Amino acid sequence: MNRHEARRQRAKETQGGRCVPFFVVAEGTSRRYGGPQEGGWWYDDTEALDVFQAWTWRQALAIARKLREDWPTCPRGRGSVLGGTDAVIRLHRYADTIPTPTARPRYE
């Protein structure tokens, strides 16, 4: 969907002054061990840590600040030997775009 189609769809959804909710999501990306092939390999796994529904930008900002306190990002980063989760706060317009844990990829 291009930008113009997205605007038309948003205008249609909000027609008549209706409020359309959106989602404030704390997403965490962690490094996972894939297997011993070729000396070992790793992959990134992103999942939703916390999800809230918001109706206004002010409400979304308050939720985002709270999520940032509850889910701080690891200061070492997910690439560190000690590990950790990189956390980010994102807005999603639809629930089906929120990331779900992925199955372990296969080494080929």
C-alpha positions as CSV (number, residue, x, y, z in Angstrom):
1,M,0.0,0.0,0.0
2,N,1.5,3.3,-1.0
3,R,1.2,6.6,1.0
4,H,-1.8,7.9,-0.9
5,E,-3.8,4.8,-0.5
6,A,-3.0,4.7,3.2
7,R,-4.2,8.3,3.6
8,R,-7.4,7.5,1.7
9,Q,-8.0,4.5,3.9
10,R,-7.3,6.5,7.1
11,A,-9.7,9.2,5.9
12,K,-12.4,6.6,5.3
13,E,-11.9,5.1,8.7
14,T,-12.1,8.4,10.5
15,Q,-15.0,9.7,8.5
16,G,-17.7,11.5,10.6
17,G,-15.2,12.2,13.5
18,R,-14.7,8.6,14.5
19,C,-11.6,7.8,16.6
20,V,-9.6,4.9,15.3
21,P,-7.4,3.2,18.0
22,F,-3.8,2.3,17.4
23,F,-1.3,0.2,19.4
24,V,1.7,1.3,21.4
25,V,4.1,-1.7,21.6
26,A,7.3,-2.4,23.4
27,E,9.3,-4.7,21.1
28,G,12.3,-6.7,22.2
29,T,14.9,-8.1,19.8
30,S,17.2,-10.8,21.3
31,R,20.0,-12.8,19.8
32,R,19.3,-16.5,19.8
33,Y,21.6,-19.5,19.2
34,G,20.8,-21.2,16.0
35,G,23.0,-24.3,16.1
36,P,26.6,-25.6,15.9
37,Q,26.9,-25.6,12.1
38,E,30.1,-23.9,10.7
39,G,31.3,-22.9,14.2
40,G,27.9,-21.7,15.5
41,W,25.3,-19.3,14.2
42,W,22.9,-16.8,15.7
43,Y,19.7,-15.1,14.7
44,D,17.6,-12.2,15.9
45,D,14.2,-12.8,17.3
46,T,11.8,-9.9,17.7
47,E,8.7,-10.2,19.9
48,A,6.1,-7.9,21.5
49,L,7.0,-7.5,25.2
50,D,3.9,-5.4,26.0
51,V,1.0,-4.0,24.0
52,F,-1.4,-1.2,24.8
53,Q,-4.3,0.4,22.8
54,A,-4.3,4.2,22.5
55,W,-7.0,6.5,21.2
56,T,-5.1,9.9,21.3
57,W,-1.5,11.0,20.8
58,R,-1.4,12.3,24.4
59,Q,-2.5,8.9,25.7
60,A,0.1,7.2,23.4
61,L,2.9,9.4,24.7
62,A,2.1,8.6,28.3
63,I,2.0,4.9,27.5
64,A,5.3,5.1,25.6
65,R,7.0,6.8,28.6
66,K,5.7,4.1,31.0
67,L,6.8,1.4,28.6
68,R,10.3,2.9,28.3
69,E,10.6,2.8,32.1
70,D,9.3,-0.8,32.3
71,W,11.3,-2.1,29.4
72,P,14.7,-0.4,29.3
73,T,17.1,-1.5,26.5
74,C,20.1,-3.4,27.5
75,P,23.1,-1.1,27.7
76,R,25.4,-3.8,26.3
77,G,23.2,-4.6,23.3
78,R,22.1,-7.9,22.0
79,G,25.4,-8.5,20.3
80,S,27.3,-8.7,23.6
81,V,28.6,-11.9,25.0
82,L,26.6,-11.2,28.1
83,G,23.5,-11.0,26.1
84,G,20.5,-8.8,26.6
85,T,17.4,-7.5,24.8
86,D,17.3,-4.4,22.7
87,A,13.9,-2.8,23.5
88,V,12.2,-0.2,21.3
89,I,8.7,1.5,21.5
90,R,6.8,1.5,18.3
91,L,3.3,2.5,17.2
92,H,1.2,0.0,15.1
93,R,-1.9,0.9,13.4
94,Y,-3.2,-2.6,13.1
95,A,-3.0,-5.6,15.5
96,D,-1.8,-7.9,12.8
97,T,1.4,-5.9,12.3
98,I,2.6,-6.5,15.9
99,P,5.5,-8.9,15.9
100,T,5.1,-12.5,17.2
101,P,7.9,-14.8,18.2
102,T,9.3,-16.7,15.2
103,A,10.2,-20.3,15.0
104,R,13.9,-21.1,15.0
105,P,15.1,-20.8,11.4
106,R,16.7,-23.8,9.8
107,Y,20.3,-23.8,8.7
108,E,20.6,-24.7,5.1
